[in-house]
Amino acid sequence: MRIIGLRVLPVIGITAILLTLTGCWDNKDINHRSLPIVMGISKLDDHYHIVLQIPEPSQQQGTEFRLVKASGATINEIVDRIGANMETEMDLLHLKVILIDKAYAVSGLNDAVSAFIRSHDISPKTMAVICDEPIDQFLDNIQQYSKNNGTLIQDFFRANAGWSPQVATSRIWELFRSIHSLTRDEAIPIIKSGKGTIVETRGSAIIRNGKMVGRLTPDETLMTNIFSGMDVKGKIEVMNSATVQIVNNRITNRSSIVDGKPLLRSKISLRVALLETKGQPTQDEIKKELQLTLTERFNHVLTMMKEEEADILGLGQLFRNKLSRDELQKWRTNYLPNLKAEIHFEVFIENEGDLKMDA
């Protein structure tokens, strides 16, 4: 009897554990779910307007897209109403891109970004993008190209697809972080529908405390990507003397406080490949022209940052261990405008092709 009891106890334990398992009783078939991949958001007279781009695969015509539109007082109210009126369950966790109307970005994105983070219905990794034309018009313009590629907007920002070094990338969690950060602001990409291409980059927006206060050109956006430590391999720089392509980049920063003012010393090492020349310039002439071009571009970006009191390069992060919290709260207003930056671009020409050049 004792042996039988010892054998029965494990069986009873396993049975009890199995009874607590919920299984997949609430799982819904993929055919009964709608997975929007793009959300457009604008605001007019305290009312939000939402557009969802929902793919609907078809064996005869490739991927068709349905545009679902609704308006309301809050974003969650609109999403809930759309979900209630659809014949399938709507799942926003597969959302890839949130298109933001430029006028709404100028007025302030704080409420929308907070709603996205709190709801947990949208992944914090979702891309945030500003649209430089009416969102309905943009989606209508790219609709005809989306049948064979339902992720073309997402692919535009993917490093292993169509992303370019002069295109900014910003995610919802990064935008949320910048709103509540003392020393970091954000640069959000700006796009519109293209004429020769499907999507056209329009530079990036300077976001300070959730509001768009300025914008950068694509070439100036390259500076923000370099300071973020991103690999900008493939960027082509056209100069008067030559055209080069960046094949490798690295940045080192040193920060200090001198006489109560922040001092930044940065060295940016660039390895470039020579693509073509105009005339017979020497290597030193090409290097100096590239250094001058990039230095002037960086100084212009820094000037805009000081004027708008927006630290899109995240330079304040380099001084967090040198300033008290009370001082960091005044970083944008007191310290950033007085920042002195010494930037040195170190250029190496590592590939001349079949050309022989003088040093």
N, C-alpha and C positions, 0 to 999 in steps of 0.2 A: 504493500500500500504506500509505503514511504517513497519507493522508487517511482511509482505511478504518479504520485503527487509532484515529484521533482520534474517529471516530464510534462505535466499538464501546465505548470506555472509559466514556462516560456511561451507556450501556445496562447495562453490567456493574455500575456503581456503584448505579444505581437498583434493579436486581434484588437486589443484596446487602442494600440497605436494606429492601426489601419482605420478604425472608426473615426479618428480625429482628422484624417486627411480629407480635404474638401474636393480634391480632384479638379476637373475642368468643367464643372456643371454650368458655369456662367460664360464659357468661351463661345464666341460668335464666329461663324464662318466668314472668311474674307469677302465672300460675295455679298454679305449682309452688312458690310461696313463701307463707309465713305472716308477716304484719306486725303483731305486737302493738302496741297503742297505749297500753295502761295496764299497769303492773306494780305489784302490791301486795306489800309485804314486811313481815313480822313475825318475831319471834324468841321462842322459848320453850325454856328448858332447853338453851341452847347450840345449838339447831337452828333454822335458818331455814325459814320457810314462804313460798313464792312463789305468787302468783296472776297469771296473764297473761290479759288480755282481748284476744281475737283476733277481728277482724271477718271475717265470711264473707258477702259480697254474695249476695243472692238476688233473682231477677227477680220472683218471686211475692210475697215477704214483706218486701221491703226488705233492710236489713242485719241479719243475725243475728250474735250474738256467742257465741263459745265461751269458757268459762272453764276454763283448764288450771291445775291445782294440783299442787304437789309440795313435798316437804320434804327437807332434807339438812343436812350439816355446813357447807357453804359455798355462796355464791350461784352461783359459776361451776359447781360440781358439779351443782346443781339445773338450771341453764339448759342445760348440756350433756346431762343426762339427758332433759329435756323434748324438746330438739331431736332426740335419737337415737330417741325413740319416736314422733315425728310423721311423717306421710306426706309432708310438704312441708318445704322448708328454712325455718328460722326466722331472720328478720332483725330484730335489735333496734335497728338504726339508725333505724327509723321510730317508736321509742317516744317518746311525747309527755309522759306524766306518770308519775311514780313515787309511789305512795301509800305512806306510811310509817305503821305502827301507832304510836299515841301512846306506849304502854308501851315500845316499842323505842326511840323517840326519847328518852325519859327516861333509858334505860340507856346510850345512846351510839350514834352513827351512824358513827363513824370507819371501822370495818372495811368497812362496805357502801359508803360513799362512795369510799374508796380502791380498792375492787374495781372499781367502775364506771369510775373514771378510768383505771386500769391496763389494763383489758381492751380498751378502744377499741371494744367492741361496741355501746356505748350512747353516744349523742351527749351531750357535756357541756352542751348547751343544753336538755336534758330538764328539765321542771319538777319540783321537789321539793315535795311536799304532805303534810301530816300529816292523817291521818284520825281524827276524834273518835269513831269507833265501830268495831266489828270490821270489817275490810276485806271479808270475805266478805259480811257483812250489807249493807254500803254498795253493793257491786257488784250484789248481788241486787236491792236497792231501786231502783236506777237502770236495771236491765236492760230493763224494759218501755218506757222512754222512749228507749232508744238505737237503736231500729230505724230511725227516720227521720233520726237525727242521731248518727252514730258518733263524733263528736268533741266531744260536749257538755261533757265535763270540760275538755278543752283550750280550748274556746270560753269557758268561765267565766273564764279568765285571759288571754284575748286582748284587747288594747286596742281592736281594731276589731270586737269582738263583745260579750261579756257582762261584761268586766272593769269593776270599780268602783274609784274612788280609795281606798276604805277596805279594799281587798283587797291583801295583800302578794303579791309575786312573787319567787320564788327558784329559781335553776337549779342543777344539780348542780355546775357549775364554781364558782359563787359559794359554795356550801356547802363545797366543798373548800378554796377560798381562805380562808374564815373559820376553818377548823380550824387552818390553818398560819399565820395572820396574828397579828401582835402587837397590832394596833390596830383590828381590825374583827371584829365578830360578825355574826350573820345573824338575820333574822326570817322564818320560814317560815309560809305560810298554813295555816290549819286549817279543814277543811270537814267536813260530814256530809251525809247525805241529808236533803232537806227534806220538809216536809209539804205546804205550799202550792206550793212550788217544787221543782225536781229536786235542786238543790244549795243548801246553806245555808252561808254563811261564819260561822265561829266565832272570828274574829280571827286572831291570829298567835302563833306560838311563839317565845320567846326562846331562841336556840341559842348556847351558849358552849362553845367547844372540842368541838363535835360533840354536846353534850348539851342536851336541853331543860330549862331551869332556871326558866321562867316563861312567862306568856302575856299578850298584850295584847288589848284589846277592838278591834272594828273602828274606832271613833273614834280610839283611840290609835295604831292602825296607820297612820291617815292622817298622823300626825306623822312616822313613819319614811319614808313616801313623799315628803312635802314636803322633808325633809332630804336625800333621795336625788336631789333635783332632778327628780322625776317631775311630769308635768302632771296635776294633780288636778281639772281642769275637770269640772264637773258635780256635784261633791259638794254636797249640801244640808245646811245647818246650821240646826237649829231652835232658837230661843231664846224667852225669855219675851215679848220685845217684837216679834219679827219672824222671818221665815224667809227666808234668803238662799241663793243658789246661787253657788259659786265659778266664775268664768269665766276667771281667769288667776292664776298664782302665780309668784313669783320669790323667790329667797333669795340673800343675800350674807353671807359669814362672814368674821370677822377673829379671829385667834387670837394669843395672846401668853402669855408666862410672867412672872408677877408674884410676886416673893418665893418663887420655887420652886414656885408653884402655877399650873395652867393657867387661863387666862381666855378665855372665848369670848363674842364679841359678834356677834349675828346679827340681821339685819333681814329679815323676811318680808313681802313686798308681796302683798297679795291684792286682786284686783278682783272685786267681787261684784255680782250682780243681785238686786234686791229682788223677792221672790215674793209675800209677803203680810205684813201687819202686824196687831198686836193693839192696838187703841186708836189713839192718835195720837202715836207716839214720834217724836222728831226724829232726823235723820241722826246727830248726835253721840251720842245715846243708843244707837242701834243699833250704831255703830262701837265704842263703849266696851264694850258687852256682848259683842260678838263677840271683841274683843281679850282681855277677861277670861276668856272661855270657853276660847279656844285656849291662852292662857298657862297657865292651871291644868292643862289637859290635858298640855301639854308638860312642865311641872314634875313631874307625876305619872310620866310616862314616864322622865324623867331620874332621879327618885328610885328607880324600879325598877332602872334600869341600874346605879346606884351600889350598891344593895343586892345585886344579883346579880353585880356586877363583869362586866357584859356590855355591850359598846359596840355596840349594834345600829344606832345612828345613824352609826357610822363617824367619830365626832368625833376620835378619835386620829389619823386621817389628816391633820387640819389642823395637827397638831403634829409631824409627822415631820421637818420641817426645823428644828425648834427643840429637839429632844431627841436625845441620843446613842442609839446602838442599845442600850446597856446600860440606859439610862433607859426606852426604849420597851418593853423586856421587862417592866418593872414598871408599864406604863401601866394595866392593869386593876386592879391591887392598890393602887398608891400614888398615881397621878395622877388617874384617873377619879373615885374617891370624893371627892377634894378639888377637883374642877372647879367653877369658878364660871361660870355662864351668865347672860348678860344678853340676853334675847330680846325683840325689839320687833316686834309685828305692826302693819303699816301697812295700813289698810283704805280702799279707795276704792269708793264706791257709784256705779257708772257707768250703771245703768239702774233707773229708778224706775217704769217702765211708764207708766200713765196717772195715777199718784198724784203729787200736789204736796205736797212736804214742806218743813218749815222746816229750816234748817241746824242 
